[in-house]
């Protein structure tokens, strides 16, 4: 069977050259250590490898803890804000130009990404060290958010009064992506220490986050908790077999039930995007639409490997957009 793919073709020699805008300007030097930012691109592959390496007879419980909006912001040093001034786009009919003098760094600045990630990466490392140091003893200091983390709240009381059982057969996973902390806890489905391990992992995570991003009752400032209480109330931080991480739905069930996919609503959007492209006159689409379609399909190849073959003609089409 053959699949008719939409294509982008330059009109004769009138090929549009997209301008290249350097980050900040040509004098900017990438002075910051980029290792923390580079780790962002490996987060999804790390999750997939963890799923692959965990014993297929074990179940994986996933947990996602989000920081509140604004806690990733890095304040601009006093007197330096004018180095980051930018103009707002003008709307049709506008006669006045508006400029923004930011008090906090905006996402996208050349030296910002690694700095944005250092705080959360530091918290993730602290989680790892807390788990390693308390492997034999457990974590006895409670945390006010822990009740929203254990899979079955009724099991929390039993876990609180249960004597610590040193884990003998479990696997732990922890990664962060900007302001999202993603944890995985794998082991025998019927083990009696399952909820105790969830409580242990949750305490390590919450204490580490609050150590790096102190809550208002510690700083004495007014405002919200650094851990998103709105997401906590929705159950995002509760350990569960299936969780949406980085745009994909990861299921940690046993055997063939351990899958990666997309939620139906996202699938429908992708299908509609493809159908719209195929229905364009003469099978041609605009460059922005072509780039958007390629980006979406490229993203989907992470959970549909056989789709990568279809990417070849799309990648060839992208060659026309380069200088």
Secondary structure, 3 states (H helix, E strand, C coil): CCCCCCECCCCCCCCCCCCCCCCCCCCCCCCCCCHHHHHHHHHHHHHHHHHHHCCCCEEEEEEEEEECCCCCCCECCCCCHHHHCEECCCCCCCCCCCEECCCECCCCCCCHHHHHHHHHHHHHHHHHHHHHHCCCCCCCCCCCCHHHCCCCHHHHHHHHHCCCCCCCCEEEEEEEECCEEEEEEEEECCCCCHHHHHHHHHHHHHHHHHHHCCCHHHHCCCCCCCECHHHHHHCCCCCECEEEECCEEEECCCHHHCCEECCHHHHHHHHHHHHHHHCCHHHECCHHHHHHHHHHHHHHCCCCHHHHHHHHHHHHHHHHHCC
